[in-house]
Structure formats: C-alpha cells, structure tokens
Amino acid sequence: MCRNIRPLNNFEPPASDDEVHAAALQYVRKVAGTTKPSTANQAVFDQAVREIAHLTRHLVDDLVTTAPPKDRETEADKARARARVRYGA
C-alpha cells in the first residue's frame, strides 16, 4: 500500500473528488511502477486513473458505518503526533 494514499471513508465533510482522484493517481503510479508514464502509455495511464477514481467514488459513497464521522483536523493532528514519535521532533 502506498503511504500517500489516505483513508477516505467516514469523514465530515465527505472526501472530495480531488482527494479521490489523488488516491487513484497514487494507486496507478504504484501499480505501474512510474510517476510519469511514457508518451506511448499516457492514454492508458490516464484511463486507469479515471476508472479507479470512478470506482473509488462509488466505494466511498456506498460504504456504511455506525461510527461517527471523523474530523479531518483531528485525524491530521493524530498523524502528526505519530510522525513525531516515528521520526523525532
């Protein structure tokens, strides 16, 4: 799993289309093994990102949970605290 792909489910406000696209792009980059495809592969790469983003949007929209929605700032603060422990201040 790519470390840059962040959880998108159960946030208030819900994940934006930009966040979904960014996650799809990271996933396709990881699977393809490149951050910038060759000209010959650009169309296939872009199509894969569009399809993964589309499916990801459906997944995030259709998931059901009884947990209260998470706050983005609170989750970001927790991530920063974990990073400080992991990498030092």
Phi, psi and omega in degrees: 000136179287131182294337182280349178276119184259152174302141182243351186273145171065047175245152174238116359288162181300162180304136180279165176298327177296319178294319178296316179297318180298319178295318178297317179299315179298318180297312181295321176300317181295312182294320181285338180078020180209150176267338179226107181288159176293164179302323180295332183256358186301315182296317179294318179300310181297320178296318179298318179299315180299315182293316179296318178298318179299311180293323179295318178301315178298317180299308183298320181290329186266346179295143181241138177213153176261355179288147177293150180299145179274152177265130183299318181294318178298316179294322178295320177298318178298318180296319178296321178295318177297321180295320179298319178293317184290314188252354183087166185280000000 
